[in-house]
Amino acid sequence: MNPDELFCLNLECPAKGQVGQGNISVHSQKEERCRCNVCGDTFGVRKGTLFYRLRTNPEMVILVLTLLAYGCPTQAAAKAFGFDERTIRKWWVRAGRHCESFHKYMVEEKQMDLEHVQADEIKVKVQGGSLWMALAIMVSTRLWLSGEVSAKRDKRLIQRLADKIKGMALCRPLLLAVDGLASYPGAFRRAFRSKMPRFGQLGRPQFVSWPDIAIVQVVKQRACADWRVDRRIWQGSQQMVDQLRLRTQGRLGTINTAYIERLNATFRQRLHWLSRRSRSLAQQPQTLIAGMYIVGCFYNFCDFHKSLRLRLSVGERSFRWVHRTPAIAAHLTDHQWSAHELFCFRVPPPRWLPPTSRGRPSLRMKQLIEHWA
């Protein structure tokens, strides 16, 4: 238990979320509790992690969740380890909430030069119907960007996914490749634009589209025993599309959605209720959302990808491969994460802001603002 690696989680504390400031001390070594010297609150070292107020051995929980994240059915895990299926589902939903907050903090709140993004959706069988799960991937780093789940495959689902991609994208040249769903081009056009205020004029501000945004669509149609592939450019020039495609796929690449389809295959392999012609069903939408974020976090931070490895020369004639995860390739981290590190990560709360009040601030408030704001 190292207090220098912990931070205060009290939302009203001026020192919340800040590590290594000397404000955390050991309150009880036996009970594994620490104390914040600024606000005076005490907290357990597991607070903010997956294992907070969980009585089961954390190593056993990690083992079960790792098996589930790589395709093991819930019934098999319950039979092998002797736990009730409802207990394992509670762990799964709790781990999903933890991975969702982790993914938002580590990926969705970052600004990146995406260069080339592909998006697609998967139909999921659930109890009493079906759901749609839309996913997006950054082609150059194979990074899973985000996902959305909805009961209908409509404009709202695609628009929410497009807005998330726009929130992570820098204003740089970007190629967006999608399948034949008609909602994609309009959703991306509405997402990738900014408000331009009209100075000295009343009324609604003008929306200006981002420059250098290319939108391509791959429409697949089956005719008898053959497939017909129609590639359409909805926005941008052919030269821009070719430049962005060559930068991320190389000379052998073409306009396609192959990378997001491979990601869909990974999700189908690891979430057993996504398999085609399977009798497994997702009991609730929360189970599906939890599985999406758990598998996505393992995919981004815990798994090496052969296509991302780099060749490092050692001497004149020998070499070795440097393996990378999508998060390493996207410069979000510098190492491969373990399952224990993922589930024990404590997402820091937003930085403290001084309260707004009339008059001059007190001496105590001035000291807090100077040190923590």
C-alpha angles and dihedrals in degrees: 000000000000114000091198090068095051132077137196117267097194105123092211095050116105089217096052116141096007118125128204097016095122095243096114120081135171112269099176124003092191096050092037095236129148134197133221110224092203102055098015096232121142124214140173119256090240094058110119093024132095092260100057108135091354114138099195119093107272093223091058092048091050091049093052094045092048091053091049091048090057098050106280111143119239092240091056093050092048091050094046099047101029098241126137115257091234090056092052091048090053089052089048094052092045091050089049092055090048093049091046092057090042092052093048091051098043102035117008095049093052126094113225140169096247097183095179128023129179125195134190140153136234128211112228127198114226136172106293099001142348141287134207123229117196118200136186131199135193104230101205094055100022086234116162102229105187147312141215132204125207139161091234134045094229142127094279093061093049093043093054090051092047092050091053091051090049091052091058097042127095117217093267134121106294135184117206116195120188140163128255098288107127094218096068103076095048093044093052092046091054093045100048099061134089135214116259110198118223106228113218093006132100126224139053117342118249120253116226120196119232114256122242096025113145122191120193129178130205111206116192120196127179117223113184105303097342134077121229116207118199117189115201131186110213098173134014133028129288090245092055092048092050093049094051092043093051091048094056105026105027129229096308094057128100137182103297146126095232096126097053089045089055089050089051089053090052091052091047091051096049100039106057095201089061093061116112117248091012127143092215115107132190105243097207138007089245089062091053094046090049091050092049093056096041094051091041093053092047089048094050103039110017106040128073116222119214093212090058098053119118127218111235118193116226111192121327102308109017131073141173135208122250108209121212139188121221089256091054091048090051091049093242093124139003102224144035111272124225124220090250092053091048096051094041095051112119113214107220118231120240117284117275118262121200115246119256113243139156122260130016118329118247123255090255091052091048090054092049092048092048094049106033110019 
